[in-house]
């Protein structure tokens, strides 16, 4: 009897250009939906993908977000607390969010009529579940392929290391309890929220400063309506 074939863990990390292309595709989809045009991506999918990029959380955790999980009244204390019923390790996970994530969530929470911020189509009590359709459409819209939504989590974690974020802070942000020793879990009860807040804000600043690819600069320069040079328009401009 053959032993089951072992599968190597994925190591895909998206490049800055790929992240930018995916983000911009989500923005274009949101604009089309807002103008009542035919949606190029399923409802809620663009916002979910953006939050995956911004927070590094698992897709099921973000899809099942509810308004009472989010504290967004003030920028300084903006955070999300995932209950144990949502997390993989069955532990509550509180993590800060930056201005970009807060700005994304604010109108969604303000307009939400159901407990779920991203409900499934026709099933308001259940979270979004149109993953395959959304991902296939996003690949086509962004021009990026060969990646999974979970790769965004690895990309987030890898970039925190590139930014010089201490490993124990980066691991807390992605809720990797296994990276902490049993002694730490018992004796270190500091939340590290200020340190995590600093890390998240540094990540958002990097995202906001991602350069626009040349072909996008040329396209934008034709339709530029502001006085800002096209080459200075980065990912952050798409958030507004």
Secondary structure as UniProt FT lines:
FT   HELIX           16..34
FT   TURN            35..36
FT   TURN            43..44
FT   HELIX           45..55
FT   HELIX           59..63
FT   HELIX           67..69
FT   STRAND          70..71
FT   TURN            76..77
FT   STRAND          79..82
FT   TURN            84..86
FT   TURN            88..89
FT   STRAND          93..96
FT   HELIX           99..111
FT   STRAND          119..120
FT   TURN            121..122
FT   STRAND          123..127
FT   HELIX           131..142
FT   HELIX           149..162
FT   TURN            163..164
FT   HELIX           167..173
FT   TURN            174..175
FT   HELIX           177..179
FT   HELIX           182..187
FT   HELIX           193..208
FT   HELIX           214..223
FT   HELIX           230..232
FT   HELIX           235..238
//
